[in-house]
Amino acid sequence: MALKDRFGRVPPGVRDLLPAEAGTKREIETKFAQLVHAWGYQEVSTPIYEYYENILVKESSQEDKLFKFLDRNGHLLVLRPDMTLPIARLAATGLKTETLPLRLFYTGHAFLYESPQAGRQREFYQAGVEILGDSSADADAETVILAVKSLLAVGIQEFQISLGHVGIFHGLADDLGLPVVEKEELKTAIGNKDFVLLRELLSRFMIAPADQSRLLKVLNLRGSAKVLVEARQLIGGGRAQSALDNLEEIYAVLQAYGVESQVTLDFGLLRELDYYTGAVFEGYTGSLGFPLCGGGRYDNLTGQFGYDLPATGFALGVDKLMLVLDRQGALNREVCCDYLIRYTREQRSEAVRQAGELRQAGYTVTTQIINSAEQSGTGVAAKKTMVLG
């Protein structure tokens, strides 16, 4: 693109937020922060870029999507591709003396070189939580519960959380004696929901027909508590059993909180990031073709920074929430204050006094001087207008 065509535009994959959009974004972040603060989470903030080595620790699957650049000393830096990796580094290097578990929350920008489309940009906004130092099923369940409550708090009307466990797939694959490379090929096919390719791979890897059938049946299980019974019958012990036990306990906690109606068990759910080690989940709504939120357990991540902690968390896609709210007709596009006070020069002091009193009382107030060129209109949206002079 020529210079004259670039001038005055923003690059592909990033966008400006106009006042109504920026206000909605701020409202989502505020509601989220209020919710998780009530659950005992503390806010943290990390730099927008990191050393390449920190990001590559467990993120090789997204190597080709990273935004990289050199500093003046020749060090390779990366714009953060998500918030979990920087917070794992922060916890491992800056919070070693803190009492465990750590409950942290954040809001911030992240960057991936994606193909831009509605709800999926190269610069995107996230809000999320991390629990570090707690390996319990209750901690995993808490992140799912907070995801449910967050979506409700910001006004998403219809959604469903899909909950799975990567340990079930890994256990079944280990029972079949598959090497790492073949497991990764299967994982990619499962993650893409490409069951035609999955069957081809199983045949190519010389997996016995009975074992193929069992694996496919497990991966196709989806539903409520009854699928746990079916899974137990299919798995029948083996290395996947402990993962199934863990998933059952997490679901029991969700039932105790009364959110199970918004959670669907999905044994074929495998998130694309390599660092997940246990339960994983994603939140969906019918009006959007990709997840509103997602998260899971990542017990091996902080250990790469010298402080081994079990950990779990999730992130909301704030841009995606804004898109869904817009489609629901819930995005307020009118920027409006409570009061507009218009005044003449002679009434300036009185206008300042009244505006101050109203702001002190919690109202939003705009003031505007009246002059001969602006007698007919104000250009300001307000619920009430006062004219002095």
N, C-alpha and C positions, 0 to 999 in steps of 0.2 A: 504494500500500500504506500503510495507516494506521500511525502510530507504534507502536501496541501490537503490530502484526504484524511490524514490522521489528526490534523490540527483541530482542536475543539471537541474531539471525541475521546472516549475511554477505550482501552484495549478490550478485545474479546474476553468474556468470562468474568468481568468485573462490572459493577454498575453503581450509579449514584442512588441514594435514597432521598426521595423528596420528603417534605415535612410530614405528611400523613404516614408514609412508610417508616420513616425514622421514629416517629412517635409510637407506632405499633411495635417496632422492634424494642424500643425502650420499655414499653409496657410489658411485653413478654418477659424480658430479662428481669424486670422488677418483680413481677408475680412469681417467677421461678425462684429468685433470690429469697423472697419472703417465705416461700414454702420450705425450701431446704434449710434455711436458717432456723426455722421452727423445729426441725429435726436434728439440730445440733451441728450443722455443717459450717465450716469457716471458709471464707473466701481467700483465694490465692490468685496471683497473676504471674505469668511467665513471659519472657521476651518473645517477640514475634518471629525471630529467627534464632537458629541454634547452629552449633558446629555439626557438620555433616555426619561425623562419627556417632553423635548422640542419636540422630534420627535413624541412621541405618542399622542400629542395633538389632531391631526385629522388623524392620520395615522394607526388606529387600523386594517384597512383592509389589511395592509401589515405587520402586526406584525410577521408572521411566516417567512418573507423574510429579516428581519433586521439582520445585523451583530452586535452582542452585545459583550461587554467585560467589565471587572471590572478594575478600576484603583487601585492604592495601598491603597487608602483610603476606598475602598469598594463601590465606586459610580459606578452605571451602566451607561456605555457609549455606543453610537451607531454610527457606520459609517453612514454618511448622506445618506439617500435613494434617495433624490433628492435635488435640490438647492432652491426650493421655500420656504420650511419651514425655513431653516436657514436665508434666506433673510427677511422673515416676522419677525423673531425674531430680526434680526439686525435693521430693520426699526423701530420696536416698542420700542426697548431699547436704540438704539444709534442715531436715527435721528429724535427724537421728536421735536427738535427746528428748523428743516429745513423747508423751504417753500414748500408747497404742490402745485401740485403733485410731488412725487419723481419719477424720471425715472432712473432706475438702470439696469446695465447689468453685466454679469458674464461669466466666463468659468471655468470649474472645473470637478473633478471626483465625481462620486456618486457610491453607492454600494447597490445591492439587491441580495439575494440568489435565483437566477433564475436557470433554467436548461440551461446550456450553449449551444449556437448554433450560427451560423453565424449571426453577427449583433446584438446579444443579449448576453452580457456577465455579469458576476457578478460585475465586475468593468467596468464602462462605463463613457464616456465623454459627457458633456453637455455644450451648449452655449445658453444663453437666456436673456430675458429682463423681468422686472417687472415694472408696473406703479402702484404706491400706492398713494391713496388720490384723485382719479378721478373715479366717478361712471358713467360717460357718455358713451353713445354708441360709441362716437368717440374714446374713449380710447380702448374699446374692438376691434373696427375696426382697430386701429393702430397696435395692436399686430398681427392681421391677415395679414395686409399689410406688416409688417416687416418680417413675416414668408415667404410670397411670395417672397419678394425682397431678403431675405437671401438665399433661395434655388436657385434663379436665379444667385445671386452673386457668389456662390461657384461652379456653373456649372452643377446643376441638370437639365437635358434637358426636361424631361416630368414628371409632377406631378399634383396632384389635392388636394386642401384643402377641407375637409368635415367640414361643419359648422352647429352646432346645438345649443340647449339651454336646459339645464337640468330643467329649470323652467316650460317648457311645460309638461314634464312627471310628475313632482311633482304636478302641477296644476290639471292635469287630474286625477291623482291618488287621490288627496285630494277631488276632486268633487265626486269620487266614495266612499269616506269615508273609505279608506283603512288604517289600522294601520301601524306603522312604519315597523314592521317585514315583513309584506306582501309586502309593497312597496319595501323593500330591495331585497326580492326574485324576484320580477318582474324586478327590476333594473339590477340584475345580469343576468337574462335571456336575457334582451334586450342588455346589454353590450356584451354578448357572441353571439349575433345574433341568439339565439336559439328560434325561433318563435314557434316550436313545443312545447317546454317546456312552453313558454309564454302562449299559448292557454290552456294548461293543468292547469296552475296556475290560470288563470282567471276563468276557470270553477270551480276549487276547491274552490276559494274564493267567489263563488256564485255571480259573476258579471253577470248582465242581458245581454242577447245576443246582444241587440242593443248597449249597452255601450261597450261590448267587440269589436264589429265591428268598432265602432267609434275610440276606442283607437288604434286598429291594423291599421286602415287606416291612422291615423295621424302618427304613428311610421314608416309606410312604405313610407311616402312621401320623395321624394328625387329628386332634380333637381335644376332648376334656379328660377327666380323670380315668375314664374307662380304657383309654389307650395305654395307660401305664400297666394295666393288667395284661393287655395283649402283648406289650413289649416284654414284660417279664417272661411270658410263655415262649416268645420267640428267641429271646437272648439266652435263657436257660443257663445262667452262670457265665463263666468266662470273664475275660478282661473288661467287658463293657458293664458288668454287673454293678461295680461300685459307682460308676457314673449314673446308672439308672437309679440306684439307691439315693444318690445325691439329688437328682432331679425330683424324685418323689418327695423328699423332705422339703425342697424349695416350694413345691406346689402346695404342700400341707400348710406352710407359712402363709402363702397367698390366700388359701382358703380361710385361715384364721383372721386375715384382714378383710375378707369379703370382696376381693377383687378378681376372683377366679373367673367370673363371667366375662371379663375383658381380656382374658389370657387364653390362648390356644396353644396346646402342646404340639410342637412340630419337630419330629425326629430327623427331618431332612434339612434343618436349618444349620448352616455352617457359614459364619461370617468370613469375609474375605481377608481380614487382617490376620497375620500369622501368629500374633502374640496371645490369642485366646487359648485358654487351657481347660475351661469347664463350662458352666452354664453360659448360654448366649441368648440374646433376644433382640427383636426388632419390632417397631410399632408401625402399623399401616392404617391407611384410610382409603376408602374407595375412590376418592377424587384425585389420588396421586399414585403414580406407578412405581415409586421407590420409597424406602423407609423414612418416616418422620423422625425416628429416633432409633438408637441401637446401643448395645453394650454387652458386657459379660465379664467373666473372670479371666484375669491375666496374671497368674501366680509367678511367672518366671521373669517378669520384666524389670522390676527394680533391682533384682540381683545382678543384672548386667552393669549396674552402676555401683555395685559394692555393698548393697544393703538389701538382703533377701527378705521380701515381705509378700505375703499373700495379698491379693488385691482384686477388687471388682468395681465396676462403675458403668456409667452410661452417659451419652450426650444427646441432646435435642438438636435437630437441624432447624435453627431459628428461621432461616430463609424459607424453608419448606413449610413451617408453621404459618408464616405470613402469607404464603401462596394459598394454603388451604383456607385460612380465615377470609382471604379475598374471595375465594370461590363460594364460601358460605354466605357471603354478603356481610361479613362481620368486620371488615376492615374499614375503619372510619376515615374517609377521605377528606372530610371537612375539618380544617384546623380552626378551632374556635376557642376564644377566651370567654370568661364569664362576663366581664364588663369592658366596654370601651368608653373612656371619658374624653370628650372633645371639649376644647377650651380655647378662649381667646387669650391674648397676651395679658390682658388685665386680670384674668382669672387663673393664671398659671399657678400661683401659690396655693389657691384653694383646690385646684385639680391635683396637685402633688400631695396635699394633705389627705384628700379623700381616697386617692389611689393607695397611699400608704396604709390607711386604715383597713381598706378592703383586702389588700395583700396580707396584712397581719392576721386577718380573719380567715385566711386560707383560700381566697378567691384569686383567679388569674385576671390581671388587669392590664389593658393597653391604654396609653394616653396618646392623644394626637392634637396638635394645635390646628386651629381653624384659620385659614387665610383665604384671601379672595379667589385664589386659583383652585381651591378645593371645597367650595361651598356645597357642591351637589352630591358628593360621595365620599366614603371613608376608605374603601379598599381593605377594611378589616372585618372579619367575621366575628361577631360577638353576640352573646345571648341577650345582653341588655346594653343599651347605649344611653349615656348621660351627656348632656350638652350644658356647658357652663359659659355664660356670657351671651 
